[in-house]
Amino acid sequence: MNRLHRIAVSGVLVSLALAAGAAGPVQAQPAQAGEDVPQFRIDPFWARELPDNWMLGQVSGIDVDADDHVWVLHRPRTLDARQRGEEGMCCVPAPPVIELDPDGNVLRSWGGPGDGYEWPESEHGIHIDHQGHVWVGGNAAGDAHILKFTKDGEFLLQIGRAGQSGGSNDTANLGRPAGIRVDPETNEVYVADGYGNRRVIVFDADTGEYRRHWGAYGERPDDGPLPAYDPDAEPIRHYRSPVHDVGIAHDGLVYVADRTNNRLQVFDKQGTFIREAFVRPATLGSGSVSGVTLSEDPDQRWLYIPDGTNNVIWILDRETLEVRGRFGRLGKMAGQFYRLHNLAVDSRGNLYTTEVNVGQRVQKFDRLGG
């Protein structure tokens, strides 16, 4: 039998499952930003200018593959008439999927409706798996599916059908999915599902066969009405919209970004709840935990959390879930964010960020130390 303890640590609430009978309460120690904490600096000259007068819409997904190529997913349909070049000399909506080399040069681009699959109405989330396959999702009202392609854009697999969501316990369809990750050890695809549903769901990455799903605390999800978020109340035992991202560590831990609960939850691969952290729990609006990206070192010591409301990147110690640092602020200048959305990391530890709303850009931050 376990009991749950919530402790305040440098602006984060961390909950630990403690064995019954443990002596005394947990004593929280303030997290100190030390010299080992990763440091970053904006690279204002990355990337190269996009070709053919391309314009990016809301950039809603990013990932880095094994060759350190950066894959960008954006929403061409969010561009207005002026941005589409209908009222002036520029521009043209870029293809939804763009592959960039480490210097930011375009290598490949593709995406949009095609034969044999249903392209999402609102692009959201991109992942390049261990076999080089490209996964894409969408979060519009009718987006109840994810897609798998080759790097050249050849269609391979669709899981779920557009407009067919049956709620958080539907095992065939999704509900406005947000984040996608494939586990290289089991070749299973984990989906943060999502803007409509309140769960993580797992499928076979080759066949699309359903494996398992769970909600907050590893419990069966429920789609009933929820109270408004209250930072002073006890945590609710449900995810809120959206369950925005999922990450899988080398050691098998699964991290789930529960954005508007300002909460990061940790599980094993079967969905057994382990612990949780609350990042700046006073945050209202669209919440503070927009995603979760693990650092590139073998032990994956750090977690990077994009916060699209406060427009900062939080740096958490993965072992303790303490916040050890942060950077960024609201703004339009290089190194600032206007609706920060996703993060990705390359093999050298550099971070790449995306922005939705009217931010509509990708930025690179060079790793300096730590």
LOVOMI-609415 format. One record per residue (C-alpha): residue in three letters; x, y, z. Coordinates in steps of 0.1 Angstrom, whole numbers, always signed. Example, Ala and Ser with C-alpha at 12.3 -4.5 7.8 and 13.67 -1.06 7.14 Angstrom:
+-----+-------+-------+-------+
|   r |     x |     y |     z |
+-----+-------+-------+-------+
| ALA |  +123 |   -45 |   +78 |
| SER |  +137 |   -11 |   +71 |
+-----+-------+-------+-------+
//
This chain:
+-----+-------+-------+-------+
|   r |     x |     y |     z |
+-----+-------+-------+-------+
| MET |    +0 |    +0 |    +0 |
| ASN |   +14 |   +34 |   -10 |
| ARG |    +5 |   +68 |    +2 |
| LEU |   +11 |  +100 |   -17 |
| HIS |   +32 |  +130 |    -4 |
| ARG |   +33 |  +163 |   -22 |
| ILE |   +63 |  +185 |   -15 |
| ALA |   +72 |  +220 |   -27 |
| VAL |  +106 |  +223 |   -43 |
| SER |  +118 |  +256 |   -59 |
| GLY |   +85 |  +264 |   -75 |
| VAL |   +77 |  +227 |   -83 |
| LEU |   +55 |  +204 |   -63 |
| VAL |   +68 |  +169 |   -64 |
| SER |   +47 |  +139 |   -54 |
| LEU |   +65 |  +107 |   -43 |
| ALA |   +49 |   +73 |   -37 |
| LEU |   +63 |   +63 |    -3 |
| ALA |   +61 |   +28 |   +12 |
| ALA |   +37 |   +27 |   +40 |
| GLY |   +55 |   +28 |   +73 |
| ALA |   +84 |   +50 |   +61 |
| ALA |   +97 |   +71 |   +90 |
| GLY |   +86 |  +107 |   +90 |
| PRO |   +77 |  +131 |   +62 |
| VAL |   +98 |  +139 |   +33 |
| GLN |  +120 |  +170 |   +39 |
| ALA |  +123 |  +191 |    +8 |
| GLN |  +156 |  +208 |    +1 |
| PRO |  +158 |  +239 |   -21 |
| ALA |  +171 |  +232 |   -55 |
| GLN |  +202 |  +253 |   -63 |
| ALA |  +213 |  +262 |   -98 |
| GLY |  +248 |  +249 |  -101 |
| GLU |  +275 |  +249 |  -127 |
| ASP |  +264 |  +215 |  -139 |
| VAL |  +230 |  +228 |  -151 |
| PRO |  +229 |  +230 |  -189 |
| GLN |  +233 |  +265 |  -204 |
| PHE |  +221 |  +276 |  -238 |
| ARG |  +226 |  +306 |  -262 |
| ILE |  +203 |  +315 |  -291 |
| ASP |  +218 |  +310 |  -326 |
| PRO |  +201 |  +339 |  -344 |
| PHE |  +216 |  +328 |  -378 |
| TRP |  +201 |  +294 |  -379 |
| ALA |  +184 |  +283 |  -402 |
| ARG |  +190 |  +294 |  -438 |
| GLU |  +162 |  +313 |  -455 |
| LEU |  +135 |  +290 |  -467 |
| PRO |  +134 |  +285 |  -505 |
| ASP |  +107 |  +296 |  -531 |
| ASN |   +93 |  +323 |  -508 |
| TRP |   +80 |  +297 |  -484 |
| MET |   +63 |  +310 |  -453 |
| LEU |   +57 |  +289 |  -421 |
| GLY |   +23 |  +289 |  -403 |
| GLN |   +20 |  +278 |  -367 |
| VAL |   +48 |  +254 |  -361 |
| SER |   +32 |  +226 |  -342 |
| GLY |   +59 |  +198 |  -342 |
| ILE |   +96 |  +193 |  -342 |
| ASP |  +120 |  +163 |  -339 |
| VAL |  +156 |  +154 |  -346 |
| ASP |  +166 |  +122 |  -363 |
| ALA |  +197 |  +100 |  -359 |
| ASP |  +216 |  +121 |  -384 |
| ASP |  +208 |  +153 |  -365 |
| HIS |  +184 |  +164 |  -392 |
| VAL |  +157 |  +186 |  -379 |
| TRP |  +121 |  +177 |  -389 |
| VAL |   +95 |  +205 |  -387 |
| LEU |   +57 |  +202 |  -389 |
| HIS |   +36 |  +233 |  -394 |
| ARG |    +1 |  +244 |  -403 |
| PRO |    -1 |  +260 |  -437 |
| ARG |   -38 |  +266 |  -433 |
| THR |   -31 |  +291 |  -404 |
| LEU |   -15 |  +316 |  -429 |
| ASP |   -38 |  +345 |  -438 |
| ALA |   -43 |  +360 |  -472 |
| ARG |   -14 |  +385 |  -468 |
| GLN |   +10 |  +357 |  -457 |
| ARG |    -1 |  +335 |  -486 |
| GLY |    +9 |  +362 |  -510 |
| GLU |   -26 |  +372 |  -521 |
| GLU |   -21 |  +408 |  -512 |
| GLY |   +15 |  +414 |  -521 |
| MET |   +47 |  +401 |  -535 |
| CYS |   +53 |  +373 |  -509 |
| CYS |   +47 |  +345 |  -499 |
| VAL |   +38 |  +308 |  -505 |
| PRO |   +28 |  +284 |  -477 |
| ALA |   +56 |  +259 |  -472 |
| PRO |   +48 |  +221 |  -473 |
| PRO |   +36 |  +208 |  -439 |
| VAL |   +67 |  +185 |  -434 |
| ILE |  +102 |  +199 |  -438 |
| GLU |  +135 |  +182 |  -432 |
| LEU |  +165 |  +204 |  -425 |
| ASP |  +202 |  +195 |  -422 |
| PRO |  +222 |  +206 |  -391 |
| ASP |  +229 |  +240 |  -407 |
| GLY |  +192 |  +246 |  -414 |
| ASN |  +192 |  +239 |  -452 |
| VAL |  +161 |  +223 |  -466 |
| LEU |  +167 |  +187 |  -477 |
| ARG |  +131 |  +173 |  -482 |
| SER |   +96 |  +185 |  -479 |
| TRP |   +62 |  +170 |  -484 |
| GLY |   +28 |  +164 |  -468 |
| GLY |    -9 |  +171 |  -473 |
| PRO |   -38 |  +150 |  -486 |
| GLY |   -30 |  +120 |  -506 |
| ASP |   -43 |   +85 |  -517 |
| GLY |   -49 |   +59 |  -490 |
| TYR |   -48 |   +81 |  -459 |
| GLU |   -66 |  +110 |  -442 |
| TRP |   -43 |  +140 |  -437 |
| PRO |   -51 |  +158 |  -404 |
| GLU |   -71 |  +190 |  -405 |
| SER |   -48 |  +207 |  -380 |
| GLU |   -12 |  +193 |  -380 |
| HIS |    +1 |  +186 |  -345 |
| GLY |   +31 |  +165 |  -335 |
| ILE |   +59 |  +149 |  -355 |
| HIS |   +82 |  +120 |  -345 |
| ILE |  +111 |  +102 |  -363 |
| ASP |  +114 |   +67 |  -349 |
| HIS |  +144 |   +45 |  -346 |
| GLN |  +138 |   +30 |  -381 |
| GLY |  +136 |   +64 |  -397 |
| HIS |   +98 |   +65 |  -401 |
| VAL |   +80 |   +98 |  -398 |
| TRP |   +49 |   +99 |  -376 |
| VAL |   +24 |  +128 |  -379 |
| GLY |    -8 |  +137 |  -359 |
| GLY |   -35 |  +163 |  -358 |
| ASN |   -56 |  +180 |  -331 |
| ALA |   -86 |  +194 |  -350 |
| ALA |  -121 |  +183 |  -339 |
| GLY |  -122 |  +155 |  -364 |
| ASP |   -86 |  +143 |  -361 |
| ALA |   -89 |  +109 |  -345 |
| HIS |   -58 |   +93 |  -361 |
| ILE |   -21 |   +93 |  -366 |
| LEU |    -1 |   +86 |  -397 |
| LYS |   +32 |   +69 |  -405 |
| PHE |   +54 |   +76 |  -435 |
| THR |   +88 |   +70 |  -449 |
| LYS |  +112 |  +100 |  -449 |
| ASP |  +103 |  +106 |  -486 |
| GLY |   +66 |  +109 |  -476 |
| GLU |   +55 |   +74 |  -488 |
| PHE |   +24 |   +64 |  -467 |
| LEU |   +28 |   +33 |  -446 |
| LEU |    +1 |   +32 |  -418 |
| GLN |   -29 |   +50 |  -404 |
| ILE |   -41 |   +43 |  -369 |
| GLY |   -77 |   +55 |  -362 |
| ARG |  -101 |   +71 |  -386 |
| ALA |  -110 |  +107 |  -390 |
| GLY |  -142 |  +117 |  -373 |
| GLN |  -146 |   +84 |  -355 |
| SER |  -134 |   +91 |  -320 |
| GLY |  -153 |   +72 |  -294 |
| GLY |  -138 |   +88 |  -263 |
| SER |  -110 |   +80 |  -239 |
| ASN |  -117 |   +42 |  -238 |
| ASP |  -120 |   +37 |  -276 |
| THR |   -92 |   +13 |  -285 |
| ALA |   -95 |   +18 |  -323 |
| ASN |   -95 |   +56 |  -327 |
| LEU |   -79 |   +86 |  -311 |
| GLY |   -92 |  +119 |  -299 |
| ARG |   -73 |  +149 |  -312 |
| PRO |   -38 |  +134 |  -304 |
| ALA |   -10 |  +157 |  -295 |
| GLY |   +24 |  +138 |  -290 |
| ILE |   +38 |  +107 |  -305 |
| ARG |   +68 |   +85 |  -295 |
| VAL |   +80 |   +51 |  -306 |
| ASP |   +98 |   +28 |  -281 |
| PRO |  +128 |   +13 |  -299 |
| GLU |  +129 |   -16 |  -275 |
| THR |   +94 |   -29 |  -281 |
| ASN |   +85 |   -11 |  -314 |
| GLU |   +53 |    +3 |  -298 |
| VAL |   +40 |   +37 |  -305 |
| TYR |   +29 |   +58 |  -275 |
| VAL |    +4 |   +86 |  -281 |
| ALA |    -5 |  +115 |  -258 |
| ASP |   -42 |  +115 |  -266 |
| GLY |   -49 |  +144 |  -264 |
| TYR |   -70 |  +175 |  -269 |
| GLY |  -102 |  +155 |  -269 |
| ASN |   -93 |  +123 |  -249 |
| ARG |   -76 |  +121 |  -215 |
| ARG |   -51 |   +93 |  -218 |
| VAL |   -19 |   +77 |  -231 |
| ILE |   -26 |   +49 |  -256 |
| VAL |    -1 |   +24 |  -270 |
| PHE |    -2 |    +5 |  -303 |
| ASP |   +21 |   -19 |  -322 |
| ALA |   +41 |    +5 |  -345 |
| ASP |   +40 |   -19 |  -375 |
| THR |    +4 |   -32 |  -374 |
| GLY |   -14 |    -5 |  -355 |
| GLU |   -28 |   -32 |  -331 |
| TYR |   -40 |   -19 |  -298 |
| ARG |   -19 |   -27 |  -268 |
| ARG |   -30 |    -8 |  -237 |
| HIS |   -40 |   +27 |  -224 |
| TRP |   -43 |   +46 |  -191 |
| GLY |   -53 |   +79 |  -177 |
| ALA |   -39 |  +100 |  -148 |
| TYR |   -23 |   +80 |  -120 |
| GLY |   -25 |   +49 |  -143 |
| GLU |   -63 |   +47 |  -138 |
| ARG |   -90 |   +41 |  -163 |
| PRO |   -97 |   +75 |  -180 |
| ASP |  -131 |   +92 |  -177 |
| ASP |  -146 |  +118 |  -200 |
| GLY |  -170 |  +134 |  -175 |
| PRO |  -170 |  +171 |  -166 |
| LEU |  -141 |  +184 |  -146 |
| PRO |  -140 |  +214 |  -121 |
| ALA |  -120 |  +245 |  -132 |
| TYR |   -83 |  +243 |  -124 |
| ASP |   -76 |  +255 |   -88 |
| PRO |   -39 |  +257 |   -78 |
| ASP |   -49 |  +255 |   -42 |
| ALA |   -70 |  +224 |   -45 |
| GLU |   -58 |  +188 |   -43 |
| PRO |   -48 |  +174 |   -77 |
| ILE |   -76 |  +159 |   -97 |
| ARG |   -73 |  +122 |  -107 |
| HIS |   -79 |  +130 |  -143 |
| TYR |   -60 |  +146 |  -172 |
| ARG |   -72 |  +178 |  -185 |
| SER |   -72 |  +189 |  -221 |
| PRO |   -46 |  +185 |  -235 |
| VAL |   -25 |  +155 |  -226 |
| HIS |    +1 |  +172 |  -247 |
| ASP |   +33 |  +151 |  -249 |
| VAL |   +49 |  +118 |  -240 |
| GLY |   +86 |  +109 |  -236 |
| ILE |  +103 |   +75 |  -231 |
| ALA |  +136 |   +74 |  -213 |
| HIS |  +164 |   +48 |  -219 |
| ASP |  +157 |   +33 |  -185 |
| GLY |  +120 |   +26 |  -194 |
| LEU |  +104 |   +55 |  -176 |
| VAL |   +75 |   +71 |  -194 |
| TYR |   +69 |  +109 |  -189 |
| VAL |   +35 |  +124 |  -197 |
| ALA |   +28 |  +162 |  -200 |
| ASP |    -5 |  +171 |  -185 |
| ARG |    -4 |  +207 |  -197 |
| THR |   -33 |  +225 |  -180 |
| ASN |   -28 |  +207 |  -147 |
| ASN |    +8 |  +220 |  -147 |
| ARG |   +17 |  +185 |  -141 |
| LEU |   +43 |  +160 |  -153 |
| GLN |   +36 |  +123 |  -144 |
| VAL |   +60 |   +94 |  -145 |
| PHE |   +50 |   +58 |  -152 |
| ASP |   +66 |   +25 |  -162 |
| LYS |   +58 |   +11 |  -197 |
| GLN |   +27 |    -8 |  -185 |
| GLY |   +11 |   +24 |  -171 |
| THR |   +19 |   +19 |  -134 |
| PHE |   +21 |   +54 |  -118 |
| ILE |   +54 |   +62 |  -101 |
| ARG |   +55 |   +99 |   -92 |
| GLU |   +46 |  +134 |  -104 |
| ALA |   +58 |  +170 |  -104 |
| PHE |   +39 |  +203 |  -106 |
| VAL |   +58 |  +230 |  -125 |
| ARG |   +48 |  +265 |  -114 |
| PRO |   +14 |  +253 |  -102 |
| ALA |    +0 |  +289 |  -100 |
| THR |    -1 |  +290 |  -138 |
| LEU |   -35 |  +294 |  -153 |
| GLY |   -47 |  +296 |  -189 |
| SER |   -32 |  +269 |  -211 |
| GLY |    -8 |  +257 |  -184 |
| SER |   +29 |  +253 |  -179 |
| VAL |   +38 |  +217 |  -189 |
| SER |   +35 |  +218 |  -227 |
| GLY |   +59 |  +189 |  -233 |
| VAL |   +88 |  +168 |  -221 |
| THR |  +122 |  +163 |  -239 |
| LEU |  +150 |  +143 |  -224 |
| SER |  +186 |  +154 |  -226 |
| GLU |  +211 |  +137 |  -250 |
| ASP |  +235 |  +123 |  -224 |
| PRO |  +235 |   +85 |  -219 |
| ASP |  +219 |   +88 |  -184 |
| GLN |  +194 |  +115 |  -197 |
| ARG |  +200 |  +135 |  -165 |
| TRP |  +178 |  +164 |  -175 |
| LEU |  +142 |  +170 |  -186 |
| TYR |  +134 |  +201 |  -207 |
| ILE |   +98 |  +214 |  -203 |
| PRO |   +85 |  +239 |  -227 |
| ASP |   +60 |  +263 |  -210 |
| GLY |   +38 |  +280 |  -236 |
| THR |   +20 |  +302 |  -211 |
| ASN |   +50 |  +316 |  -192 |
| ASN |   +71 |  +313 |  -223 |
| VAL |  +101 |  +298 |  -206 |
| ILE |  +119 |  +265 |  -208 |
| TRP |  +122 |  +247 |  -175 |
| ILE |  +152 |  +225 |  -167 |
| LEU |  +144 |  +197 |  -143 |
| ASP |  +167 |  +172 |  -127 |
| ARG |  +153 |  +139 |  -139 |
| GLU |  +162 |  +119 |  -107 |
| THR |  +145 |  +144 |   -83 |
| LEU |  +121 |  +163 |  -107 |
| GLU |  +134 |  +195 |   -91 |
| VAL |  +136 |  +226 |  -113 |
| ARG |  +172 |  +235 |  -116 |
| GLY |  +170 |  +263 |  -141 |
| ARG |  +150 |  +281 |  -167 |
| PHE |  +155 |  +305 |  -197 |
| GLY |  +134 |  +325 |  -221 |
| ARG |  +106 |  +351 |  -218 |
| LEU |   +76 |  +364 |  -237 |
| GLY |   +86 |  +384 |  -268 |
| LYS |   +93 |  +384 |  -305 |
| MET |  +131 |  +389 |  -305 |
| ALA |  +156 |  +361 |  -310 |
| GLY |  +157 |  +339 |  -280 |
| GLN |  +123 |  +350 |  -268 |
| PHE |   +90 |  +331 |  -273 |
| TYR |   +55 |  +338 |  -284 |
| ARG |   +35 |  +307 |  -275 |
| LEU |   +63 |  +282 |  -271 |
| HIS |   +50 |  +248 |  -282 |
| ASN |   +76 |  +220 |  -287 |
| LEU |  +112 |  +211 |  -280 |
| ALA |  +137 |  +187 |  -296 |
| VAL |  +173 |  +180 |  -288 |
| ASP |  +202 |  +169 |  -311 |
| SER |  +232 |  +146 |  -303 |
| ARG |  +253 |  +176 |  -292 |
| GLY |  +227 |  +188 |  -268 |
| ASN |  +214 |  +218 |  -288 |
| LEU |  +177 |  +226 |  -284 |
| TYR |  +152 |  +235 |  -311 |
| THR |  +119 |  +252 |  -303 |
| THR |   +87 |  +259 |  -321 |
| GLU |   +60 |  +285 |  -317 |
| VAL |   +23 |  +285 |  -325 |
| ASN |    -3 |  +313 |  -324 |
| VAL |   +14 |  +342 |  -342 |
| GLY |   +50 |  +331 |  -332 |
| GLN |   +52 |  +309 |  -363 |
| ARG |   +89 |  +300 |  -362 |
| VAL |  +116 |  +276 |  -353 |
| GLN |  +147 |  +286 |  -332 |
| LYS |  +179 |  +269 |  -323 |
| PHE |  +197 |  +273 |  -289 |
| ASP |  +233 |  +261 |  -287 |
| ARG |  +243 |  +241 |  -257 |
| LEU |  +272 |  +259 |  -239 |
| GLY |  +279 |  +238 |  -209 |
| GLY |  +265 |  +218 |  -180 |
+-----+-------+-------+-------+
//
